[in-house]
Every structure is written in structure tokens, then in C-alpha cells.
Amino acid sequence: MTERLFIAAQSNWSVNAVAGGKYSEPYSYMEGYYRAGEKLAAFAINERRNMDVLFFPICFNYRHYVELTLKHLILAAEKYYFALNEIQSGSTGSKLNQSFLIPKKRKFWCFVPNSKIHARILWKSNPKKKIKLNSTHSLKVLLQWLIDRLKTISNQKFDNDIRNTILELGKMDPKGQSFRYGLLKNGVFSIESQRHFNLEVIYKNMEQVYYYLSGIDIFLTERTEQAMDYLSIIQEEIRELENDALPEIMDFSDYDY
């Protein structure tokens, strides 16, 4: 073994993976952990071997994908809410596009800095409690935070089956440790008694979770872009009104003495 571990192949670029820079965006991690769990599960199911030893890395990858995705969607939902709030706050009095109305205004924790979107915040963080999004690994908590935010921008209810699957995954591994280590800090097994787990059910259910959360992500991305475009139109209207209100600048030569 003569080469270092992390180096780029020079003669055969097809074996190189690209990471860092723009490839450090959340999607690289979210998609990567999901695909890792999916490929491992498909291999174990199709080959009917290594199912026992692959169970933990399969579940770890799936769980970490869900955690990262929930955190990403929480921020995305807040950004969309900020854009909607700015539209309604900055309306010029012309008829507001009904698709950009906020269904329900509520106060809850916010994680996106105001400078991220240059919008007014309708809810405030509790100054007595310094809560950061990355401070929790509980899927139950993260899921509830996401649902709270989705309720402010959409009247559609979160799918109950998807919710139950995520909660079950979180119950099996509450802190993101049970699928990583055989022994926990308290000295007990991560799964105390021997049990059997159907990998096909896990594979199919997680596939549905992936499609559903991806759908939410696409919705938030597209709607935020539309809202920002609409906000630009409103801001342009405001600038035009302000310019119209300015007194006409006349040259001294226009006056007769």
C-alpha cells in the first residue's frame, strides 16, 4: 500500500468521486445517505445474503437521510414563509395574487436568519432558550417542527402513513446512535433482545418516504422561486410609485424673471 487514501486518480477519471464546494450542498448528503441505504437493502434482498450484518448500516443510512432532509425542509419552509410574508407586507395595494396568501399566521421557533431573505419575521425566537436546528437528532421533534411550518404555508395535511414510518424509525433509534453502535453509553445493547426485521418492508416504506419528502422539497423550491419573482414585481411597482411621487426637477431657465 503505497498511495494515500484520499487522492484523485490521474489516468482513469471515471473512478473519481467529486466532493466539496458546490457538492457540499445538502442534496449531496441527503441523496447520498438515501442511495446508500437503498443500494444496501436491494443487495441484501436480491442476493439473500449478508442481511443480518447489513441491517444496521441500512437503517443508519436511511435514518440519517431522514434527519438531514427534515432539517433541510424546515429551513426551506421558513424561507418560503418569509417570502410570502414579505409579499403581503410589501403589497402596493393592487390585487394580491391569491396563491401567495399565507393560510395561517402562527408564532413558533425560527431558524433562518432574517438577512437570508431580507424579509420581516412575524414570529420571534424565545430569548431564554437558545435552540439551534442542529442541536437535536430526534426525528419526532424535527418532524413536528416541519409540520408546524408546513401548516403556515399550506392547507394540505401531512400524510399519516409517512408520519408513522418516520416516527417508528425515530423510536427505534431516538438519538441517532442505536444503528451506529452495538453498545450504547449506558452499556446496554442498542437492540436489547433478538428480533427479526423484514428488509423488504423497510425498503418499500423508505422508498415512499423518499418520494413524499422529495415532493415537499420540489414544492417549496418552486414556490419560493415563484414568490421571489412575484416579490421583485411588487418591489418594482413600489419604486415606480415612489418615482412618480417625486416633484419634477426643472431647470432655472424654465422660470421667467
Backbone bond lengths (Angstrom), bond angles and torsions (degrees), N, CA, C in turn:
res aa  C-N    CA-C-N  psi(-1)  N-CA   C-N-CA  omega(-1)  CA-C   N-CA-C  phi
1 M - - - 1.463 - - 1.528 108.62 -
2 T 1.327 115.38 104.52 1.457 120.03 -174.25 1.527 113.32 -109.80
3 E 1.342 118.29 -24.55 1.458 120.31 -175.66 1.521 112.02 -90.41
4 R 1.321 115.96 152.96 1.459 120.60 173.18 1.513 109.43 -68.34
5 L 1.341 115.39 162.85 1.464 120.50 -174.61 1.522 111.93 -72.50
6 F 1.323 117.02 -48.48 1.463 120.63 -175.08 1.525 110.96 -104.98
7 I 1.316 115.28 86.35 1.455 121.94 177.72 1.529 108.75 -136.22
8 A 1.324 116.64 162.99 1.462 121.82 178.79 1.524 110.20 -94.69
9 A 1.326 116.12 138.91 1.457 121.18 174.79 1.525 108.52 -72.28
10 Q 1.306 116.99 133.45 1.460 121.02 -177.71 1.524 112.76 -95.54
11 S 1.313 116.58 -37.80 1.475 119.51 -175.35 1.532 112.65 -88.66
12 N 1.323 117.80 -29.12 1.457 121.55 -177.88 1.524 109.55 -127.60
13 W 1.346 117.44 88.79 1.452 121.65 -175.62 1.526 112.99 -69.35
14 S 1.306 116.95 -15.36 1.467 119.66 -178.19 1.526 112.78 -67.95
15 V 1.330 117.72 -15.18 1.463 120.39 179.58 1.525 111.56 -96.05
16 N 1.320 117.17 2.52 1.465 121.08 -179.78 1.523 111.76 -85.47
17 A 1.308 116.58 137.13 1.470 122.99 168.46 1.513 107.55 -99.33
18 V 1.324 116.29 146.03 1.464 121.71 179.89 1.522 108.90 -106.67
19 A 1.320 116.97 126.74 1.468 121.98 179.56 1.516 109.54 -143.82
20 G 1.326 115.71 160.78 1.452 120.18 179.63 1.515 112.02 91.85
21 G 1.329 115.99 165.38 1.462 120.18 -179.68 1.516 110.58 61.93
22 K 1.335 115.71 -131.97 1.462 119.63 179.81 1.525 112.25 -66.19
23 Y 1.332 116.82 -16.95 1.461 120.13 177.91 1.526 111.77 -83.59
24 S 1.337 116.54 6.68 1.466 121.17 173.18 1.517 111.42 -98.21
25 E 1.324 117.13 6.75 1.460 121.45 177.11 1.530 109.54 -61.74
26 P 1.344 117.64 157.18 1.477 120.59 -178.06 1.519 113.77 -53.54
27 Y 1.340 117.25 -34.43 1.461 119.88 -176.92 1.525 112.08 -60.13
28 S 1.320 117.02 -36.12 1.467 119.93 -179.91 1.522 111.00 -61.04
29 Y 1.311 116.13 -40.97 1.462 120.93 -179.83 1.526 111.39 -75.72
30 M 1.319 116.02 -47.27 1.463 120.32 -179.06 1.526 110.54 -58.39
31 E 1.325 115.26 -52.96 1.463 119.84 -178.44 1.519 111.07 -65.17
32 G 1.320 116.51 -38.00 1.459 120.60 -178.39 1.515 113.28 -63.34
33 Y 1.325 116.62 -46.47 1.469 119.46 -179.19 1.526 111.28 -68.95
34 Y 1.336 116.13 -37.00 1.469 116.96 177.51 1.522 110.68 -65.13
35 R 1.347 116.98 -47.41 1.468 120.37 -178.14 1.521 111.39 -62.94
36 A 1.328 116.98 -34.64 1.468 119.77 178.38 1.524 110.27 -64.30
37 G 1.336 117.03 -46.07 1.460 120.26 177.66 1.511 111.73 -63.94
38 E 1.335 116.13 -42.05 1.461 121.30 -179.14 1.528 111.24 -62.63
39 K 1.340 117.18 -46.80 1.459 120.72 -177.56 1.519 111.50 -66.41
40 L 1.322 116.02 -41.18 1.464 119.23 178.71 1.524 111.42 -64.87
41 A 1.331 116.20 -41.79 1.466 120.06 179.84 1.525 110.50 -65.79
42 A 1.331 117.00 -43.26 1.467 120.95 179.81 1.523 110.51 -62.88
43 F 1.332 116.62 -41.08 1.472 120.62 178.61 1.523 110.76 -62.27
44 A 1.322 117.11 -48.61 1.468 121.10 -177.67 1.528 111.16 -63.05
45 I 1.339 116.49 -40.27 1.460 120.78 -178.54 1.529 111.09 -70.00
46 N 1.330 116.07 -45.94 1.468 120.24 -176.21 1.519 112.88 -72.60
47 E 1.336 116.60 -37.24 1.463 120.28 -177.45 1.521 112.85 -88.30
48 R 1.331 116.33 -16.42 1.467 121.96 -178.50 1.532 111.95 54.93
49 R 1.327 114.52 39.94 1.469 118.67 175.69 1.530 109.46 -149.04
50 N 1.332 114.63 158.73 1.469 122.15 -178.05 1.533 112.47 60.64
51 M 1.321 117.10 20.43 1.464 119.69 -177.14 1.522 111.40 -65.94
52 D 1.328 118.23 -37.84 1.457 121.56 -178.23 1.534 111.23 -66.70
53 V 1.326 116.65 -48.93 1.467 119.80 -175.40 1.529 111.85 -75.71
54 L 1.328 117.62 -23.10 1.459 120.18 179.56 1.526 113.32 -86.18
55 F 1.334 115.83 -11.95 1.464 118.67 -177.97 1.526 112.47 -55.76
56 F 1.321 116.67 -47.38 1.466 119.66 -176.65 1.526 113.05 -67.73
57 P 1.329 120.36 -48.30 1.473 117.73 176.72 1.528 113.29 -64.07
58 I 1.334 116.70 -31.65 1.469 119.74 176.02 1.531 109.82 -61.05
59 C 1.311 115.65 -52.23 1.464 120.29 -176.94 1.521 112.00 -68.66
60 F 1.345 116.59 -35.65 1.458 119.01 177.94 1.522 110.83 -62.06
61 N 1.313 117.37 -46.38 1.466 121.11 -179.50 1.525 111.45 -63.81
62 Y 1.317 116.47 -42.98 1.468 120.17 178.21 1.537 110.26 -61.86
63 R 1.327 115.67 -46.78 1.462 119.26 -176.70 1.524 111.31 -64.58
64 H 1.321 116.63 -42.99 1.467 119.45 -178.84 1.529 110.67 -66.59
65 Y 1.318 116.16 -35.09 1.461 119.63 174.73 1.526 110.13 -59.23
66 V 1.325 117.15 -46.59 1.464 120.84 -178.32 1.523 110.32 -63.52
67 E 1.326 117.74 -44.40 1.467 120.63 -179.88 1.525 111.28 -59.95
68 L 1.316 117.15 -48.68 1.462 120.91 -180.00 1.522 111.53 -62.73
69 T 1.319 116.55 -38.91 1.460 120.54 -177.44 1.522 111.35 -70.24
70 L 1.326 117.79 -41.33 1.458 120.79 177.59 1.530 110.50 -60.46
71 K 1.323 116.90 -43.38 1.472 120.51 179.33 1.527 110.62 -64.68
72 H 1.312 116.11 -40.66 1.465 120.38 178.19 1.530 111.05 -63.59
73 L 1.313 117.27 -43.51 1.465 121.23 -177.90 1.530 111.91 -69.87
74 I 1.318 117.26 -32.27 1.470 120.75 176.03 1.530 109.84 -59.50
75 L 1.325 115.97 -47.76 1.465 120.34 178.89 1.523 111.53 -65.68
76 A 1.328 115.93 -40.40 1.460 120.01 -179.74 1.522 111.10 -64.14
77 A 1.328 117.04 -39.81 1.465 121.24 179.32 1.526 110.74 -66.01
78 E 1.330 116.69 -39.50 1.459 120.14 178.23 1.531 111.19 -64.82
79 K 1.318 116.54 -41.92 1.463 119.76 179.47 1.528 110.91 -62.10
80 Y 1.319 116.54 -39.61 1.460 120.05 178.46 1.526 110.01 -66.61
81 Y 1.324 116.61 -41.76 1.456 120.18 178.08 1.528 110.22 -60.96
82 F 1.326 116.98 -43.65 1.459 120.65 179.13 1.527 110.69 -58.82
83 A 1.334 115.70 -42.71 1.461 119.87 -179.90 1.527 110.58 -63.78
84 L 1.336 117.19 -43.37 1.465 120.74 178.09 1.519 110.96 -63.16
85 N 1.318 116.30 -42.29 1.457 120.72 -179.74 1.523 110.74 -63.29
86 E 1.307 117.29 -40.37 1.457 121.13 179.54 1.520 111.21 -66.79
87 I 1.314 116.12 -37.29 1.464 120.26 177.85 1.520 110.19 -62.12
88 Q 1.333 116.26 -48.82 1.464 119.94 -178.16 1.527 111.67 -68.56
89 S 1.323 116.83 -34.02 1.461 120.06 179.81 1.527 111.44 -74.42
90 G 1.330 116.08 -30.55 1.455 119.83 -175.03 1.505 114.45 -103.08
91 S 1.334 117.29 14.12 1.462 120.12 179.91 1.522 110.64 -61.72
92 T 1.326 116.57 139.77 1.466 121.63 -176.57 1.515 112.39 -85.56
93 G 1.320 117.65 2.54 1.456 119.80 -178.63 1.515 111.85 103.53
94 S 1.331 116.53 -15.63 1.450 119.77 174.46 1.516 109.00 -72.34
95 K 1.308 117.32 162.48 1.462 121.36 -176.38 1.523 110.00 -59.34
96 L 1.329 115.48 122.68 1.455 121.08 -177.25 1.519 110.45 -80.20
97 N 1.319 116.25 135.51 1.457 121.65 176.62 1.532 109.00 -57.19
98 Q 1.326 116.64 117.12 1.465 121.63 -174.06 1.529 112.97 -61.59
99 S 1.320 117.23 -23.38 1.463 119.74 -178.76 1.527 111.72 -72.12
100 F 1.339 116.62 -11.08 1.453 119.85 -179.54 1.527 112.47 -107.21
101 L 1.335 116.38 17.11 1.454 119.88 175.82 1.523 110.62 -81.14
102 I 1.326 116.00 143.23 1.458 120.66 177.29 1.526 108.60 -84.20
103 P 1.339 118.21 118.28 1.475 120.31 -177.97 1.520 113.13 -58.44
104 K 1.333 116.49 -46.32 1.465 120.01 -175.74 1.531 109.08 -143.46
105 K 1.333 115.68 131.43 1.459 120.09 176.47 1.519 108.69 -99.12
106 R 1.328 115.62 124.17 1.455 120.01 -178.66 1.521 109.24 -135.60
107 K 1.319 115.67 158.76 1.451 120.57 176.03 1.526 108.94 -102.50
108 F 1.330 115.50 129.43 1.459 119.88 177.60 1.522 108.08 -160.09
109 W 1.303 115.94 178.05 1.465 120.37 179.72 1.523 110.22 -61.24
110 C 1.323 116.26 140.83 1.461 119.36 172.39 1.524 108.40 -124.15
111 F 1.314 115.68 142.66 1.460 121.45 -176.18 1.521 112.85 -113.68
112 V 1.341 117.56 -21.46 1.453 121.14 -178.15 1.523 109.51 -80.98
113 P 1.338 118.70 123.79 1.468 120.10 176.22 1.521 110.85 -60.40
114 N 1.318 116.79 145.81 1.459 120.94 -178.53 1.521 112.00 -58.18
115 S 1.337 116.85 -34.59 1.456 120.65 -176.66 1.514 112.76 -66.88
116 K 1.326 116.69 -15.99 1.456 120.21 -178.56 1.522 111.52 -65.13
117 I 1.318 116.42 -33.07 1.457 119.06 -173.59 1.532 111.99 -127.19
118 H 1.355 115.55 -6.01 1.468 120.99 -179.45 1.532 110.63 56.85
119 A 1.316 115.92 46.67 1.471 120.58 -177.90 1.520 110.00 -126.62
120 R 1.306 116.38 161.57 1.455 121.71 177.46 1.537 109.61 -80.08
121 I 1.315 116.16 137.92 1.460 120.67 -178.72 1.525 109.63 -98.07
122 L 1.330 117.37 126.14 1.456 121.39 -179.65 1.519 112.54 -87.37
123 W 1.315 117.53 -16.30 1.449 119.13 179.55 1.529 108.72 -123.08
124 K 1.309 116.75 153.40 1.458 121.00 -175.21 1.521 110.55 -120.86
125 S 1.331 115.58 146.36 1.449 120.06 174.06 1.527 109.33 -74.57
126 N 1.332 116.31 143.64 1.454 120.62 177.57 1.531 108.79 -68.39
127 P 1.332 119.13 116.85 1.464 120.54 -176.36 1.518 113.28 -65.86
128 K 1.341 117.46 -17.83 1.463 120.61 -178.87 1.524 112.28 -80.86
129 K 1.314 115.90 -15.23 1.459 119.45 -177.00 1.525 109.63 -128.24
130 K 1.306 116.74 115.30 1.456 121.67 -179.85 1.535 108.20 -90.61
131 I 1.306 114.91 93.11 1.459 119.20 -178.19 1.514 109.56 -106.73
132 K 1.291 116.83 126.71 1.448 121.60 175.84 1.528 108.59 -112.27
133 L 1.307 115.06 149.52 1.461 119.54 -175.77 1.519 111.90 -59.68
134 N 1.317 117.25 -37.93 1.462 120.04 -176.21 1.520 113.87 -82.92
135 S 1.339 117.12 3.68 1.458 119.48 -177.34 1.524 112.54 -82.02
136 T 1.317 117.86 -10.23 1.466 120.10 179.38 1.516 110.33 -121.58
137 H 1.322 114.91 146.86 1.462 121.19 175.23 1.527 110.26 -118.27
138 S 1.322 116.46 10.28 1.457 121.19 -178.89 1.520 110.66 -77.74
139 L 1.328 116.64 118.55 1.466 120.17 178.16 1.525 110.69 -65.98
140 K 1.316 116.90 -33.02 1.468 120.51 179.27 1.525 110.63 -62.85
141 V 1.325 116.61 -45.69 1.468 121.05 179.71 1.520 110.71 -66.80
142 L 1.317 117.08 -46.89 1.462 121.26 -178.44 1.524 111.51 -62.39
143 L 1.328 116.35 -41.03 1.462 120.07 179.56 1.524 110.57 -63.02
144 Q 1.322 117.04 -42.21 1.472 119.94 179.52 1.520 110.98 -65.79
145 W 1.326 117.08 -39.27 1.472 120.00 176.54 1.524 110.62 -60.60
146 L 1.315 116.12 -42.13 1.464 119.49 179.69 1.523 111.03 -65.09
147 I 1.333 116.79 -47.20 1.465 120.89 -179.46 1.528 110.50 -59.74
148 D 1.336 117.35 -41.16 1.470 120.91 178.13 1.526 111.06 -57.75
149 R 1.313 116.92 -40.78 1.456 121.12 -177.96 1.527 111.83 -75.88
150 L 1.310 116.46 -37.14 1.463 119.44 178.53 1.524 111.01 -64.54
151 K 1.330 116.96 -31.42 1.461 120.50 179.31 1.525 111.80 -65.24
152 T 1.322 117.79 -24.72 1.464 120.72 -179.37 1.527 112.39 -80.95
153 I 1.331 118.04 -15.98 1.464 120.44 -174.75 1.525 112.50 -121.99
154 S 1.322 117.58 -5.16 1.461 119.68 -178.75 1.528 109.57 -153.43
155 N 1.313 115.66 144.96 1.469 120.96 176.65 1.527 112.49 -89.63
156 Q 1.324 116.59 -2.80 1.461 120.35 -179.02 1.525 110.20 -78.60
157 K 1.338 116.68 133.48 1.454 121.55 -178.95 1.526 111.06 -79.78
158 F 1.317 114.84 146.82 1.458 121.32 177.60 1.520 109.26 -67.53
159 D 1.314 117.60 134.65 1.459 122.69 -176.79 1.532 110.71 -58.64
160 N 1.320 117.04 126.94 1.459 121.62 -174.71 1.523 112.77 -68.83
161 D 1.335 117.59 -37.43 1.469 120.42 179.19 1.530 110.87 -65.29
162 I 1.322 116.36 -42.04 1.463 120.16 178.22 1.525 109.87 -64.23
163 R 1.311 115.30 -42.27 1.467 120.60 178.48 1.516 110.61 -59.15
164 N 1.322 117.77 -46.10 1.466 121.56 -178.39 1.521 111.85 -64.86
165 T 1.324 116.81 -38.13 1.467 120.20 178.66 1.521 110.61 -64.18
166 I 1.333 117.04 -44.27 1.463 120.64 179.18 1.525 110.63 -65.00
167 L 1.321 117.19 -41.30 1.463 120.41 178.92 1.522 111.60 -65.28
168 E 1.322 117.01 -37.92 1.464 120.60 178.37 1.522 110.76 -66.17
169 L 1.338 115.82 -39.38 1.460 120.54 177.38 1.525 110.11 -63.36
170 G 1.342 115.45 -41.41 1.452 120.13 178.63 1.512 113.38 -68.85
171 K 1.314 116.89 -33.83 1.464 121.11 178.28 1.524 110.61 -68.04
172 M 1.324 116.06 -36.28 1.458 120.95 179.20 1.535 111.10 -68.76
173 D 1.331 115.08 -33.63 1.462 120.56 -180.00 1.530 108.21 -139.19
174 P 1.332 118.26 84.26 1.468 121.97 -171.68 1.524 114.68 -64.51
175 K 1.337 117.89 -34.01 1.462 120.74 -172.24 1.528 113.51 -118.99
176 G 1.313 116.98 11.15 1.459 119.15 -179.20 1.510 113.76 75.20
177 Q 1.316 117.66 24.03 1.463 122.08 -177.87 1.527 113.30 -116.41
178 S 1.326 116.82 -28.74 1.469 120.29 -171.19 1.516 112.98 -64.97
179 F 1.327 117.99 -32.84 1.465 120.99 179.56 1.528 111.75 -87.31
180 R 1.347 116.01 -6.86 1.466 120.42 -179.21 1.519 112.21 -95.14
181 Y 1.344 115.84 -36.54 1.464 120.33 -173.78 1.520 110.93 -128.71
182 G 1.327 115.42 140.56 1.454 120.50 177.79 1.507 111.93 -71.33
183 L 1.351 115.71 -36.49 1.458 121.87 177.56 1.524 108.88 -113.30
184 L 1.320 116.12 132.34 1.456 120.95 177.91 1.529 110.05 -87.96
185 K 1.340 116.97 176.65 1.461 120.62 -175.99 1.521 112.85 -62.85
186 N 1.338 116.22 -28.31 1.470 119.19 179.90 1.524 112.54 -82.22
187 G 1.348 115.94 2.16 1.464 119.82 174.94 1.505 115.75 87.98
188 V 1.324 118.57 2.29 1.466 121.06 179.20 1.520 109.68 -98.57
189 F 1.327 114.73 158.90 1.457 119.45 177.29 1.529 110.19 -65.66
190 S 1.332 115.78 145.51 1.464 119.46 178.61 1.525 110.88 -61.73
191 I 1.322 116.77 -34.88 1.463 122.12 170.20 1.530 105.56 -121.18
192 E 1.309 115.86 106.37 1.461 120.67 -166.81 1.520 113.79 -64.68
193 S 1.338 118.17 -42.02 1.465 120.29 -177.09 1.531 110.14 -118.07
194 Q 1.308 115.44 152.21 1.473 120.69 -178.24 1.526 110.83 -66.31
195 R 1.317 115.03 131.89 1.459 121.01 -179.00 1.527 109.59 -141.77
196 H 1.328 115.42 168.71 1.455 121.05 176.51 1.536 108.83 -114.59
197 F 1.338 116.05 142.18 1.462 121.53 -178.04 1.531 109.16 -131.91
198 N 1.302 116.03 129.64 1.460 122.66 -178.99 1.525 109.78 -81.44
199 L 1.319 116.84 106.18 1.464 120.99 -177.61 1.529 112.30 -66.54
200 E 1.330 117.15 -29.41 1.464 119.34 178.76 1.528 111.10 -65.71
201 V 1.330 116.51 -39.80 1.467 120.72 177.69 1.528 109.83 -65.38
202 I 1.333 116.41 -43.66 1.462 120.62 179.03 1.528 109.76 -60.74
203 Y 1.327 116.55 -45.00 1.473 121.74 -179.26 1.537 110.90 -60.23
204 K 1.325 116.64 -49.20 1.464 120.81 -176.54 1.526 112.16 -68.41
205 N 1.335 116.76 -42.67 1.468 119.75 -179.83 1.527 111.61 -65.31
206 M 1.327 116.72 -41.01 1.456 119.57 -179.66 1.526 111.23 -70.32
207 E 1.302 116.88 -28.53 1.460 119.94 175.10 1.527 109.81 -64.49
208 Q 1.338 116.89 -40.44 1.459 120.86 177.85 1.533 111.22 -67.01
209 V 1.320 116.51 -38.71 1.463 120.27 176.30 1.520 110.15 -61.62
210 Y 1.320 115.83 -42.88 1.474 121.08 -179.66 1.523 111.21 -60.96
211 Y 1.318 116.99 -47.76 1.467 120.58 -179.35 1.535 110.90 -64.14
212 Y 1.323 116.80 -40.32 1.458 120.18 -177.22 1.525 111.41 -68.04
213 L 1.339 117.22 -48.01 1.458 120.47 -179.93 1.529 111.05 -66.85
214 S 1.323 116.88 -34.13 1.471 119.95 176.45 1.523 110.45 -64.61
215 G 1.337 116.05 -36.87 1.459 120.35 177.76 1.522 111.39 -63.51
216 I 1.337 116.76 -41.31 1.463 120.43 177.16 1.526 110.45 -63.46
217 D 1.313 115.43 -40.69 1.466 120.27 -179.57 1.530 111.05 -63.12
218 I 1.325 116.41 -44.25 1.464 120.63 178.95 1.525 110.36 -63.15
219 F 1.338 116.30 -43.22 1.463 121.08 178.88 1.526 110.75 -58.61
220 L 1.333 116.72 -48.99 1.458 120.39 -177.33 1.524 111.87 -66.05
221 T 1.324 116.26 -39.60 1.468 119.80 -179.87 1.520 111.08 -64.25
222 E 1.334 116.48 -49.73 1.461 120.45 -177.89 1.521 111.41 -65.89
223 R 1.336 117.15 -43.45 1.459 120.30 -177.24 1.530 111.42 -69.00
224 T 1.326 117.29 -35.14 1.458 119.65 177.40 1.525 110.57 -65.64
225 E 1.334 116.41 -42.19 1.466 120.23 177.94 1.532 110.84 -62.58
226 Q 1.336 116.97 -42.25 1.461 120.76 178.19 1.530 110.64 -64.22
227 A 1.336 116.21 -41.82 1.460 120.27 -179.57 1.522 110.74 -64.58
228 M 1.323 117.01 -40.23 1.454 119.82 179.78 1.522 111.37 -67.93
229 D 1.322 116.85 -36.68 1.470 120.14 175.66 1.525 110.04 -63.95
230 Y 1.331 116.40 -43.96 1.453 121.42 179.20 1.529 110.66 -64.48
231 L 1.335 116.11 -38.43 1.461 120.75 177.94 1.521 110.63 -63.18
232 S 1.315 117.50 -37.10 1.463 121.14 178.31 1.525 110.47 -62.64
233 I 1.341 116.20 -38.26 1.468 120.61 178.54 1.533 110.09 -64.68
234 I 1.338 116.21 -44.18 1.467 120.87 179.15 1.524 110.41 -61.68
235 Q 1.329 116.19 -44.83 1.458 120.02 -179.18 1.521 111.06 -63.69
236 E 1.320 117.15 -34.99 1.468 120.80 176.76 1.525 110.36 -66.97
237 E 1.340 117.01 -39.39 1.464 120.47 176.74 1.527 110.97 -62.28
238 I 1.333 116.36 -40.96 1.463 120.40 179.04 1.527 110.72 -62.59
239 R 1.323 116.62 -43.67 1.459 119.87 179.20 1.524 111.40 -62.25
240 E 1.340 116.74 -38.71 1.460 120.43 179.05 1.521 110.76 -65.90
241 L 1.366 117.25 -41.03 1.459 120.47 178.39 1.525 111.01 -64.70
242 E 1.327 116.07 -39.96 1.461 119.77 179.40 1.522 110.85 -65.02
243 N 1.341 116.30 -38.88 1.454 120.15 179.03 1.527 111.32 -67.34
244 D 1.348 116.28 -38.24 1.463 120.44 179.18 1.517 111.34 -66.14
245 A 1.324 116.42 -28.76 1.463 120.16 -177.36 1.517 113.01 -80.64
246 L 1.328 117.15 -14.55 1.460 120.53 -179.51 1.526 110.22 -71.24
247 P 1.337 118.80 141.31 1.466 120.81 177.11 1.522 110.80 -65.10
248 E 1.310 115.64 147.10 1.463 120.20 -179.07 1.522 109.44 -69.76
249 I 1.288 116.01 131.50 1.461 121.56 179.95 1.526 108.79 -84.88
250 M 1.316 116.64 119.24 1.458 121.28 -177.39 1.522 110.30 -114.33
251 D 1.292 115.16 151.24 1.454 122.03 178.66 1.523 109.25 -83.00
252 F 1.327 116.66 149.68 1.460 120.24 178.89 1.523 112.22 -57.60
253 S 1.338 115.91 -29.02 1.460 119.69 -177.30 1.526 112.17 -67.76
254 D 1.362 116.69 -13.39 1.456 119.59 179.32 1.520 112.12 -76.43
255 Y 1.340 116.55 -11.43 1.458 119.33 -178.33 1.520 110.17 -102.45
256 D 1.316 116.57 140.99 1.472 121.99 177.40 1.516 108.68 -100.45
257 Y 1.277 116.40 138.57 1.462 121.44 178.59 1.517 108.41 -109.98
